[in-house]
Amino acid sequence: TGQILRVHDRTLQLMGHPMVSAPEIERESWTADDVAEVFHSDFAKRLPPLGLVGAKIEYVQLGRINVVPGIDPLTGQPA
């Protein structure tokens, strides 16, 4: 489906390219069991069905910018 589970610092995100599904789930650290639990509970309710042909999308401002080391957050180019 093109959906991605992403761990960034202390945050687990469900991404349906090119957006991050809000809200993010945050914990001090993540184990495989933690990811499975969130995936089967909260994220399971937010996964689009297979074969999705359309969706109503609402854009919201993220609570913070996710900075990727070595990448300029404004240009997306190597820093």
C-alpha positions as a Markdown table, in Angstrom:
| # | Residue | x | y | z |
|---|---|---|---|---|
| 1 | Thr | 0.0 | 0.0 | 0.0 |
| 2 | Gly | 3.0 | 2.3 | 0.2 |
| 3 | Gln | 2.5 | 2.8 | 3.9 |
| 4 | Ile | 5.6 | 3.1 | 6.1 |
| 5 | Leu | 6.3 | 2.6 | 9.8 |
| 6 | Arg | 9.0 | 5.1 | 10.7 |
| 7 | Val | 10.9 | 5.4 | 14.0 |
| 8 | His | 12.4 | 8.8 | 14.5 |
| 9 | Asp | 14.1 | 9.5 | 17.8 |
| 10 | Arg | 11.4 | 8.6 | 20.4 |
| 11 | Thr | 8.5 | 8.8 | 18.0 |
| 12 | Leu | 6.8 | 6.0 | 16.0 |
| 13 | Gln | 5.0 | 7.3 | 12.9 |
| 14 | Leu | 2.6 | 5.8 | 10.4 |
| 15 | Met | 3.3 | 7.4 | 7.0 |
| 16 | Gly | 1.1 | 7.1 | 3.9 |
| 17 | His | 3.4 | 8.8 | 1.4 |
| 18 | Pro | 3.7 | 11.8 | 1.3 |
| 19 | Met | 2.2 | 12.5 | 4.7 |
| 20 | Val | 2.6 | 11.5 | 8.4 |
| 21 | Ser | -0.6 | 10.2 | 9.9 |
| 22 | Ala | -1.4 | 12.3 | 13.1 |
| 23 | Pro | -1.2 | 11.9 | 16.0 |
| 24 | Glu | 2.3 | 10.3 | 16.4 |
| 25 | Ile | 2.9 | 7.9 | 19.2 |
| 26 | Glu | 5.8 | 8.8 | 21.4 |
| 27 | Arg | 7.7 | 6.6 | 23.9 |
| 28 | Glu | 11.1 | 6.9 | 25.5 |
| 29 | Ser | 12.3 | 3.8 | 23.5 |
| 30 | Trp | 10.8 | 1.3 | 21.1 |
| 31 | Thr | 11.0 | -2.5 | 21.0 |
| 32 | Ala | 9.6 | -4.8 | 18.3 |
| 33 | Asp | 6.8 | -5.8 | 20.8 |
| 34 | Asp | 6.0 | -2.1 | 21.4 |
| 35 | Val | 5.7 | -1.5 | 17.6 |
| 36 | Ala | 3.5 | -4.6 | 17.1 |
| 37 | Glu | 1.2 | -3.4 | 20.0 |
| 38 | Val | 0.7 | 0.1 | 18.5 |
| 39 | Phe | 0.4 | -1.3 | 15.0 |
| 40 | His | -2.4 | -3.6 | 16.0 |
| 41 | Ser | -4.2 | -1.1 | 18.2 |
| 42 | Asp | -4.0 | 2.6 | 17.2 |
| 43 | Phe | -2.4 | 2.4 | 13.8 |
| 44 | Ala | -4.8 | -0.5 | 12.7 |
| 45 | Lys | -7.6 | 2.0 | 12.8 |
| 46 | Arg | -5.8 | 4.5 | 10.6 |
| 47 | Leu | -4.5 | 2.2 | 7.8 |
| 48 | Pro | -6.3 | 2.9 | 4.5 |
| 49 | Pro | -7.8 | -0.2 | 2.9 |
| 50 | Leu | -5.9 | -2.0 | 0.1 |
| 51 | Gly | -6.8 | -0.8 | -3.3 |
| 52 | Leu | -7.4 | 2.8 | -2.1 |
| 53 | Val | -8.4 | 5.0 | -5.0 |
| 54 | Gly | -9.2 | 8.2 | -3.2 |
| 55 | Ala | -9.0 | 9.8 | 0.2 |
| 56 | Lys | -10.1 | 13.0 | 2.0 |
| 57 | Ile | -6.9 | 14.6 | 3.2 |
| 58 | Glu | -6.6 | 17.4 | 5.8 |
| 59 | Tyr | -3.3 | 19.1 | 6.3 |
| 60 | Val | -2.2 | 20.0 | 9.8 |
| 61 | Gln | 1.0 | 21.6 | 11.0 |
| 62 | Leu | 3.3 | 19.1 | 12.7 |
| 63 | Gly | 4.1 | 19.8 | 16.3 |
| 64 | Arg | 7.8 | 19.9 | 15.5 |
| 65 | Ile | 10.1 | 19.5 | 12.6 |
| 66 | Asn | 11.8 | 16.1 | 12.3 |
| 67 | Val | 15.5 | 16.9 | 11.6 |
| 68 | Val | 17.5 | 14.3 | 9.7 |
| 69 | Pro | 21.2 | 14.5 | 10.6 |
| 70 | Gly | 23.3 | 15.8 | 7.6 |
| 71 | Ile | 20.3 | 17.1 | 5.7 |
| 72 | Asp | 19.3 | 20.8 | 5.6 |
| 73 | Pro | 15.6 | 20.9 | 6.8 |
| 74 | Leu | 14.8 | 23.8 | 4.5 |
| 75 | Thr | 16.2 | 22.6 | 1.2 |
| 76 | Gly | 16.4 | 18.8 | 1.7 |
| 77 | Gln | 19.9 | 18.8 | 0.4 |
| 78 | Pro | 23.0 | 17.5 | 2.2 |
| 79 | Ala | 24.2 | 20.0 | 4.8 |
